[in-house]
Amino acid sequence: MKYAVIDRGDALSKSLAEKFHQLAVEHGFVRNEEAPEIVVSIGGDGTLLQAFHNYVNQITDVAFVGVHTGHLGFYADWQADELEQLVRMMATETPRIVRYPLAEIELETATEKCHYMSLNEFTLKGVDGTLVAQINVNDELFEMFRGDGIVISTPSGSTAYNKSVGGAIVHPSIESLQIAEIASINNRVFRTLGSSVMLPKHHHCDIISKKEQRILLTIDHLSLMHSDIKSIRCCVSSRKVSFVRYRPFTFWNRVREAFLGYDASGERKE
């Protein structure tokens, strides 16, 4: 098995990465940073997002597994004290492969077109004031937006920024994108829908800048500043991200543990 490890950079994550390399040698794994089959993320969800973007151009050929070294990570199945068990199962067990939808983004500026992939979400925010944008769905006008910003999330990213602005939590088996507003302006003059919208896989959305404005575009953890954005097209990607599961840990269990704090018996965790 060819593998790579990406760690958060703190002392615990770095020590676990070294321990993983030692255990990997004992089990005959081959360290290959250029073309791994499995990427092990040691840290938090931000570390896994970094790992995803490091290997986004090989996304159909690589799978991810997460070890969390802080609070419970939404993408991390394993705790720091379970590292030996993880390596042993990687060496002896056939994992279940779980595939999650991704967002595909085409950014058009005055001079170029750029393409990006997102695992969680991408956001647009006005830098110097209100963001003003036209939102089209399937090439037809949907609304004129004025407000702080817009969040476009994948199902797996629906538990992140999208949730904090009132969007719905969506199971990753539903191939879709969700559009949520950040502090939209609604009065006698300006009007938006005021609630999040779900787009299925075969639909697309265009966000068209309607004035000269500096826009901060954030794609997962990557931030880009532009003053010449003409439009942004987003849709569900034809590609998916793959995670390896060596034991069951369902999406709704992740939601329960992350936000409600109950264990499987219904008791609250401290």
Kinemage of the C-alpha trace (Angstrom):
@kinemage 1
@onewidth
@group {chain A} dominant
@subgroup {mainchain}
@vectorlist {calphas} color= white
{ca met a 1} P 0.000 0.000 0.000
{ca lys a 2} L 1.301 3.434 -0.977
{ca tyr a 3} L 0.532 6.158 1.535
{ca ala a 4} L 1.225 9.755 2.520
{ca val a 5} L 0.746 11.590 5.812
{ca ile a 6} L -0.177 15.234 6.342
{ca asp a 7} L -0.146 16.559 9.907
{ca arg a 8} L -1.296 19.806 11.498
{ca gly a 9} L 2.206 20.782 12.612
{ca asp a 10} L 1.695 20.852 16.378
{ca ala a 11} L 3.834 18.660 18.647
{ca leu a 12} L 1.246 15.897 19.127
{ca ser a 13} L 0.321 15.655 15.451
{ca lys a 14} L 3.974 15.583 14.377
{ca ser a 15} L 4.818 12.865 16.903
{ca leu a 16} L 1.859 10.783 15.709
{ca ala a 17} L 2.970 11.228 12.104
{ca glu a 18} L 6.416 9.871 13.005
{ca lys a 19} L 4.836 6.987 14.880
{ca phe a 20} L 2.633 6.214 11.863
{ca his a 21} L 5.715 6.061 9.609
{ca gln a 22} L 7.399 3.627 12.004
{ca leu a 23} L 4.332 1.384 12.178
{ca ala a 24} L 3.896 1.599 8.404
{ca val a 25} L 7.391 0.205 7.827
{ca glu a 26} L 6.615 -2.719 10.136
{ca his a 27} L 3.532 -3.565 8.079
{ca gly a 28} L 5.187 -3.193 4.684
{ca phe a 29} L 3.535 0.061 3.603
{ca val a 30} L 5.363 2.213 1.047
{ca arg a 31} L 5.643 5.941 1.716
{ca asn a 32} L 4.888 7.791 -1.521
{ca glu a 33} L 4.096 11.491 -1.268
{ca glu a 34} L 3.709 11.906 -5.031
{ca ala a 35} L 1.179 9.169 -5.828
{ca pro a 36} L -0.350 7.676 -2.663
{ca glu a 37} L -3.338 5.373 -2.558
{ca ile a 38} L -4.307 6.539 0.938
{ca val a 39} L -3.619 9.914 2.546
{ca val a 40} L -3.646 9.959 6.346
{ca ser a 41} L -4.596 13.325 7.841
{ca ile a 42} L -3.471 13.888 11.444
{ca gly a 43} L -4.918 16.986 13.084
{ca gly a 44} L -8.396 18.385 12.555
{ca asp a 45} L -10.842 19.056 9.769
{ca gly a 46} L -8.646 21.904 8.545
{ca thr a 47} L -5.779 19.444 8.107
{ca leu a 48} L -7.977 17.166 6.032
{ca leu a 49} L -9.096 20.082 3.877
{ca gln a 50} L -5.416 20.870 3.286
{ca ala a 51} L -4.774 17.231 2.371
{ca phe a 52} L -7.721 17.289 -0.038
{ca his a 53} L -6.414 20.365 -1.863
{ca asn a 54} L -2.870 18.986 -1.949
{ca tyr a 55} L -4.168 15.976 -3.886
{ca val a 56} L -7.190 17.479 -5.636
{ca asn a 57} L -5.684 16.804 -9.069
{ca gln a 58} L -5.465 13.094 -8.170
{ca ile a 59} L -8.823 12.954 -6.426
{ca thr a 60} L -10.123 9.936 -8.368
{ca asp a 61} L -7.050 7.870 -7.419
{ca val a 62} L -6.654 8.639 -3.722
{ca ala a 63} L -8.697 8.058 -0.542
{ca phe a 64} L -8.444 9.786 2.838
{ca val a 65} L -8.572 8.763 6.472
{ca gly a 66} L -8.445 11.180 9.402
{ca val a 67} L -6.936 11.016 12.892
{ca his a 68} L -8.008 13.880 15.141
{ca thr a 69} L -5.681 15.340 17.756
{ca gly a 70} L -8.007 17.944 19.220
{ca his a 71} L -11.761 18.198 19.354
{ca leu a 72} L -13.788 15.634 17.434
{ca gly a 73} L -13.236 16.176 13.745
{ca phe a 74} L -16.131 15.731 11.367
{ca tyr a 75} L -13.876 14.010 8.824
{ca ala a 76} L -11.750 12.133 11.368
{ca asp a 77} L -12.745 8.601 12.412
{ca trp a 78} L -9.788 7.871 14.689
{ca gln a 79} L -8.471 9.276 17.948
{ca ala a 80} L -4.812 9.776 18.785
{ca asp a 81} L -4.641 6.707 21.062
{ca glu a 82} L -6.067 4.470 18.305
{ca leu a 83} L -3.205 4.882 15.836
{ca glu a 84} L -1.842 1.341 16.245
{ca gln a 85} L -5.325 -0.110 15.736
{ca leu a 86} L -5.764 1.974 12.581
{ca val a 87} L -2.477 0.795 11.069
{ca arg a 88} L -3.239 -2.817 11.951
{ca met a 89} L -6.654 -2.599 10.272
{ca met a 90} L -5.155 -0.876 7.234
{ca ala a 91} L -2.790 -3.842 6.899
{ca thr a 92} L -5.367 -6.592 7.420
{ca glu a 93} L -8.858 -5.333 6.607
{ca thr a 94} L -10.590 -4.424 3.355
{ca pro a 95} L -12.103 -0.984 3.949
{ca arg a 96} L -15.457 0.325 2.849
{ca ile a 97} L -15.057 3.247 0.462
{ca val a 98} L -17.415 6.183 1.071
{ca arg a 99} L -17.672 8.843 -1.634
{ca tyr a 100} L -18.901 12.394 -1.007
{ca pro a 101} L -20.013 15.010 -3.576
{ca leu a 102} L -17.795 17.991 -4.368
{ca ala a 103} L -18.498 21.477 -5.650
{ca glu a 104} L -16.974 22.625 -8.927
{ca ile a 105} L -16.365 26.351 -9.357
{ca glu a 106} L -15.534 28.294 -12.514
{ca leu a 107} L -14.339 31.822 -11.797
{ca glu a 108} L -14.350 34.311 -14.682
{ca thr a 109} L -12.479 37.592 -14.283
{ca ala a 110} L -11.709 40.312 -16.804
{ca thr a 111} L -8.596 38.427 -17.912
{ca glu a 112} L -8.990 34.697 -17.224
{ca lys a 113} L -11.074 31.708 -16.240
{ca cys a 114} L -10.013 29.601 -13.255
{ca his a 115} L -11.388 26.291 -12.023
{ca tyr a 116} L -11.535 25.096 -8.415
{ca met a 117} L -12.937 22.197 -6.404
{ca ser a 118} L -14.396 22.478 -2.931
{ca leu a 119} L -14.932 19.800 -0.298
{ca asn a 120} L -16.786 21.965 2.252
{ca glu a 121} L -17.912 25.255 0.769
{ca phe a 122} L -16.977 28.446 -0.950
{ca thr a 123} L -18.064 31.898 0.149
{ca leu a 124} L -18.232 35.345 -1.400
{ca lys a 125} L -18.066 38.462 0.749
{ca gly a 126} L -17.941 42.137 -0.082
{ca val a 127} L -14.706 43.663 1.216
{ca asp a 128} L -15.548 47.360 1.269
{ca gly a 129} L -19.298 47.150 1.822
{ca thr a 130} L -22.402 45.358 0.637
{ca leu a 131} L -21.973 42.540 -1.870
{ca val a 132} L -24.218 43.164 -4.885
{ca ala a 133} L -24.742 40.181 -7.175
{ca gln a 134} L -27.266 38.647 -9.521
{ca ile a 135} L -27.965 34.973 -8.900
{ca asn a 136} L -29.068 32.891 -11.884
{ca val a 137} L -30.221 29.287 -11.687
{ca asn a 138} L -29.966 27.304 -14.917
{ca asp a 139} L -29.291 30.520 -16.870
{ca glu a 140} L -32.415 32.280 -15.620
{ca leu a 141} L -32.610 35.111 -13.089
{ca phe a 142} L -33.399 33.873 -9.599
{ca glu a 143} L -32.719 36.925 -7.390
{ca met a 144} L -30.707 40.111 -6.961
{ca phe a 145} L -28.666 39.788 -3.798
{ca arg a 146} L -27.515 42.561 -1.516
{ca gly a 147} L -25.908 41.697 1.791
{ca asp a 148} L -22.717 40.575 3.494
{ca gly a 149} L -22.157 37.470 1.399
{ca ile a 150} L -23.176 34.090 -0.012
{ca val a 151} L -22.222 30.548 1.049
{ca ile a 152} L -22.349 27.646 -1.417
{ca ser a 153} L -21.883 24.354 0.434
{ca thr a 154} L -21.574 20.680 -0.389
{ca pro a 155} L -23.579 18.152 1.670
{ca ser a 156} L -20.526 17.289 3.795
{ca gly a 157} L -19.860 21.014 4.213
{ca ser a 158} L -23.454 21.692 5.235
{ca thr a 159} L -22.426 21.171 8.862
{ca ala a 160} L -19.847 23.982 8.703
{ca tyr a 161} L -20.359 27.662 7.769
{ca asn a 162} L -23.681 26.824 6.121
{ca lys a 163} L -25.145 25.628 9.422
{ca ser a 164} L -23.999 28.769 11.234
{ca val a 165} L -26.016 30.967 8.831
{ca gly a 166} L -29.172 28.881 9.176
{ca gly a 167} L -28.756 26.397 6.333
{ca ala a 168} L -29.948 22.798 6.514
{ca ile a 169} L -27.758 19.793 7.306
{ca val a 170} L -27.762 17.521 4.249
{ca his a 171} L -26.754 13.859 4.084
{ca pro a 172} L -23.767 13.332 1.722
{ca ser a 173} L -25.672 10.715 -0.281
{ca ile a 174} L -27.790 13.572 -1.678
{ca glu a 175} L -25.763 14.977 -4.563
{ca ser a 176} L -26.519 18.669 -4.308
{ca leu a 177} L -25.324 22.174 -3.497
{ca gln a 178} L -26.881 24.539 -0.993
{ca ile a 179} L -26.986 28.327 -1.394
{ca ala a 180} L -27.281 30.260 1.870
{ca glu a 181} L -27.314 34.011 2.459
{ca ile a 182} L -25.131 35.912 4.901
{ca ala a 183} L -27.033 38.896 6.357
{ca ser a 184} L -29.075 39.759 3.273
{ca ile a 185} L -30.797 43.154 3.016
{ca asn a 186} L -34.592 42.901 2.862
{ca asn a 187} L -36.825 45.999 2.861
{ca arg a 188} L -39.318 47.792 0.594
{ca val a 189} L -36.635 48.346 -2.041
{ca phe a 190} L -34.473 45.235 -1.902
{ca arg a 191} L -35.721 41.665 -1.581
{ca thr a 192} L -34.110 38.204 -1.469
{ca leu a 193} L -35.619 34.804 -0.744
{ca gly a 194} L -34.180 34.880 2.763
{ca ser a 195} L -33.738 31.127 3.117
{ca ser a 196} L -31.283 28.567 1.834
{ca val a 197} L -31.876 26.831 -1.521
{ca met a 198} L -30.904 23.308 -2.593
{ca leu a 199} L -29.769 22.645 -6.149
{ca pro a 200} L -29.686 19.059 -7.458
{ca lys a 201} L -26.790 17.580 -9.359
{ca his a 202} L -28.025 18.482 -12.847
{ca his a 203} L -28.535 22.203 -12.028
{ca his a 204} L -26.017 25.032 -11.969
{ca cys a 205} L -25.846 28.467 -10.431
{ca asp a 206} L -24.206 31.648 -11.721
{ca ile a 207} L -23.282 34.534 -9.427
{ca ile a 208} L -22.731 37.709 -11.455
{ca ser a 209} L -21.084 40.758 -9.935
{ca lys a 210} L -23.294 43.825 -10.500
{ca lys a 211} L -20.901 46.626 -9.584
{ca glu a 212} L -17.214 47.392 -9.297
{ca gln a 213} L -16.360 45.797 -5.982
{ca arg a 214} L -13.620 43.969 -4.199
{ca ile a 215} L -14.763 40.432 -3.382
{ca leu a 216} L -13.156 37.960 -1.013
{ca leu a 217} L -13.637 34.441 -2.373
{ca thr a 218} L -12.851 31.658 0.095
{ca ile a 219} L -12.666 28.069 -1.170
{ca asp a 220} L -12.492 25.817 1.909
{ca his a 221} L -9.348 27.270 3.549
{ca leu a 222} L -8.001 29.115 0.484
{ca ser a 223} L -8.771 32.869 0.321
{ca leu a 224} L -8.582 34.912 -2.895
{ca met a 225} L -9.142 38.647 -3.289
{ca his a 226} L -10.486 39.949 -6.604
{ca ser a 227} L -11.676 43.326 -7.862
{ca asp a 228} L -12.475 42.145 -11.402
{ca ile a 229} L -14.815 39.160 -10.949
{ca lys a 230} L -17.389 38.993 -13.731
{ca ser a 231} L -19.157 35.785 -12.765
{ca ile a 232} L -18.830 32.541 -10.847
{ca arg a 233} L -20.469 29.309 -11.996
{ca cys a 234} L -20.943 26.488 -9.528
{ca cys a 235} L -22.335 22.981 -9.821
{ca val a 236} L -21.985 19.519 -8.356
{ca ser a 237} L -18.764 18.036 -9.689
{ca ser a 238} L -18.698 14.834 -11.703
{ca arg a 239} L -15.852 13.729 -9.407
{ca lys a 240} L -16.141 12.730 -5.746
{ca val a 241} L -13.837 12.539 -2.759
{ca ser a 242} L -13.229 9.089 -1.255
{ca phe a 243} L -12.828 8.181 2.408
{ca val a 244} L -11.765 4.776 3.723
{ca arg a 245} L -13.865 3.367 6.561
{ca tyr a 246} L -12.430 0.519 8.627
{ca arg a 247} L -15.344 0.592 11.098
{ca pro a 248} L -18.874 2.033 11.021
{ca phe a 249} L -19.318 5.677 11.966
{ca thr a 250} L -22.420 7.012 10.258
{ca phe a 251} L -23.013 10.593 9.189
{ca trp a 252} L -25.849 11.075 11.668
{ca asn a 253} L -23.680 9.746 14.500
{ca arg a 254} L -21.109 12.378 13.552
{ca val a 255} L -23.798 15.063 13.640
{ca arg a 256} L -25.077 13.844 17.001
{ca glu a 257} L -21.644 13.743 18.617
{ca ala a 258} L -20.451 17.014 17.110
{ca phe a 259} L -23.482 19.178 17.902
{ca leu a 260} L -25.636 17.424 20.488
{ca gly a 261} L -23.075 15.649 22.639
{ca tyr a 262} L -25.046 12.429 23.157
{ca asp a 263} L -23.449 9.014 23.067
{ca ala a 264} L -25.226 5.985 21.569
{ca ser a 265} L -27.124 5.335 24.851
{ca gly a 266} L -28.567 8.840 24.913
{ca glu a 267} L -26.319 10.128 27.706
{ca arg a 268} L -24.741 13.541 27.357
{ca lys a 269} L -20.944 13.560 27.103
{ca glu a 270} L -18.979 15.990 29.221
